[in-house]
Amino acid sequence: MDELSAEKFESFRIVALTKLNQTIKIDGFRTGHIPETVLRDHLGEEKILETMAELALQEAYPAILKDEKIDAIGRPEITITKLASGNPLGFKITTAVYPKFDLPDYQTALKIINAEPVATVTVEEKEIADFLARATKNQAENKTNPPPLPTREQIKNYLTQEKIQAEQDKRRVKILDELISHTTMALPKILVETELNKMLEEMKANIVNLGGKFEDYLTHLKKTEAELKTDWQESAIKRVKSGLILEAIAAKEKIAPKTETVEIEVKHLLEHYPKVSASWRTDGARTYVVNRLTNEEVLKYLESIK
């Protein structure tokens, strides 16, 4: 619990009255030109004090975080404990904080994993034949603009790269699982909820980009958004922990993607997903690209530890 001095609190009265004057409507007066005495009589002291408190805490909250060195996340929960004219403003602020944790000794922990032999990848003739059969069927169905059939060599190269990528993904999952198992952290609910919302937005973007409707997808699954989030809870927790660990390693090792690479990737992403929301185009896309490229660089670094 904390207090704002009576003098400081009172200094917000004029600002509060000015704000209220711009929003309140009183018959016979133009908004913004209501005499102060009329405004006071119409609103009452309690409404004015509440507006003063709102403005005072909007200013005070960032300063409190800075002074107390609090790394807060999300919107705070603010409770007014004392609100009276000529008195200090009493308040209590509850907020989630960015989790603090110690990174494990990843230099030692990952040497064993990275020393394991890389799996050998092979592509069977049947796999090539099956792929070619699907490609032939697709060509026959697409009579307007049929795609050219790939050669057997092209198919083999494609399937080989797919399998190599799958093996790399398995190793990376193993690396992240190892780091998570040696890291103790308490996750604020807001981080998990934010990740769940992000997962939901990613799915919506993919479905819309493919020409579908998210509502139809939910109907097909026979699930609600809330049920999807429940199903994804463990995955979201793992994603949050992985992201925090990778972010901490990036900071410690000073790893960051090049600006020009980010710009190219953002442009490519927006061209590939033209139907995403305006807010995601302006903020979400860049955040997504920076995080993805940074994580990729960190994972490459972790894979190189011998």
Secondary structure, 3 states (H helix, E strand, C coil): CEEECHHHHHCCHHHHHHHHHHHCCCCCCCCCCCCHHHHHHHHCHHHHHHHHHHHHHHHHHHHHHHHHCCCEEEEEEEEEEECCCCCCEEEEEEEEECCCCCCCCHHHHHHHHHHCCCCCCCCCHHHHHHHHHHHHHHHHHCCCCCCCCCCHHHHHHHHHHHHHHHHHHHHHHHHHHHHHHCCCCCCCHHHHHHHHHHHHHHHHHHHHHCCCCHHHHHHHHCCCHHHHHHHCHHHHHHHHHHHHHHHHHHHHHCCCCCHHHHHHHHHHHHHHCCCCCHHHHHHHHHHHHHHHHHHHHHHHHHHCCC
